Amino acid sequence: MDFQGVHHVSIDVDDVDSAGAFYTEVLGMEKLERPDFGFPGMWLRCGGQQIHLMQVEEHAAPKGQHFALGVSDIEAARDALQRKGVEVSDVIDIPGAGKQAFLRDPAGNLIELNQPN
């Protein structure tokens, strides 16, 4: 097989409008055209990849499961998000790997900010 990276990640949310506003207005992702699949959702551009939000009834955020967004300056990203009212954990330095911090989207999904070494 010739994998060329991750194309997209699908994230379940309880309210696609609320989550979509967070991902576009707070995180700055670009909304993409999405076919009508018969249920609410939103496609977003995140760098060279995509995030697909899918509205799911009775959504409960999984414990521990997360996805990581790569950043070039984690302190600047954390400060910018905090200025927008987002609660972000302290930055943790992982020896040999880089730095990370965590936040949650409006549906409670865990998002890691990751600045590799």
N, C-alpha and C positions, 0 to 999 in steps of 0.2 A: 504494500500500500504506500501511496505517496501523499501523506497528510501535509497540508499546506498551512496548518495553524487552525485556530478556532474561528469559525465563521460568525457564529452568534451563540448567545446564552439566552435561554428562555427563563423568565422570572415570573412566578405567580404573584398576583396582587389582589387585594380585595376591592379596590376602586381604581380603575385604570386612569381616570381623569386626575385624581389626586396624585397618584404615583407618577403619571406622565408629566404633570406640572413640576414635580420635584426633579425628575431626571432632565427636563429641558431647561427650566428656569433657574434652578439651583445648581445643578451639575453642568449645565451648558451643552447637553447633547442635542443633536439635530434630529427632529422628527422626520421619518421617512414615510413614503406611501406604503400602505398595507392593504392587501386584498381583503375582501369581506369574507371571513371564515364563519360567520354566523354567531360569533361571540365577541365581546369587547376585547380589544387589545391595541397595542401600539408598538411600532418598530422604531428603533432609535439607532443613530450612528454614534459609535464610540471609538474614535480613532479609526483604525482600519477594520474594526469589527462591528458587530451589531448586538444590541440588547433587545429582546422581544418581551414586552410585558403582556401577560395574559390574565384577564380578570377571571377569578375562580371564586365560586360561592364558598362561603365558610373557610376562606383562606386563613391558615395559621402559619406564621413564619417558622421554618425549620430551625431547630436548635443547632448552632455550630456551623451549619452549612452557609457558605458565603462565596462571593466572587471578589476578585481583586482588580482594582483599577490602578494601572501604573501611572505614576507621577514623577516628574523630574525634580520637584522641590516639595517634599512632604510637609514641611513647616509652613510654607506659603499656602499650600492647598488647605491645610488644616485651619490656618488663620482666616482664609477667605470664606470657608464654610461656616466657621464660628460667627463671622460678621453677618452672615445671612441667617443666623439663628439655629444652625444645625449643631447638635451635640456630637462632638468627636472626641474619642478617647485620647489619652496622652500618646505621644509617639514612643514606640518601643524599638530599640536597636537590637536586631537579631544578628549576633556575630557571624560573619561570613555570608550573610544573606542580604542584609539591607535594613531598611526601616519600615515600620508599619503602624497604622492607626486604624480605628474602626468607627463606623457610623451605621445608622439604620435608615432605610427609606420609610415613607409613610405607612407601608404595609408591614413594617417590622423586619424586613429582610436585612441581613447583615452584609455590609459592604466594607471591604478592606481597601485602604489606600496603601500602595506599595511603592517604595522608592528603592530599587535594587542597588547594590553596591556597584 
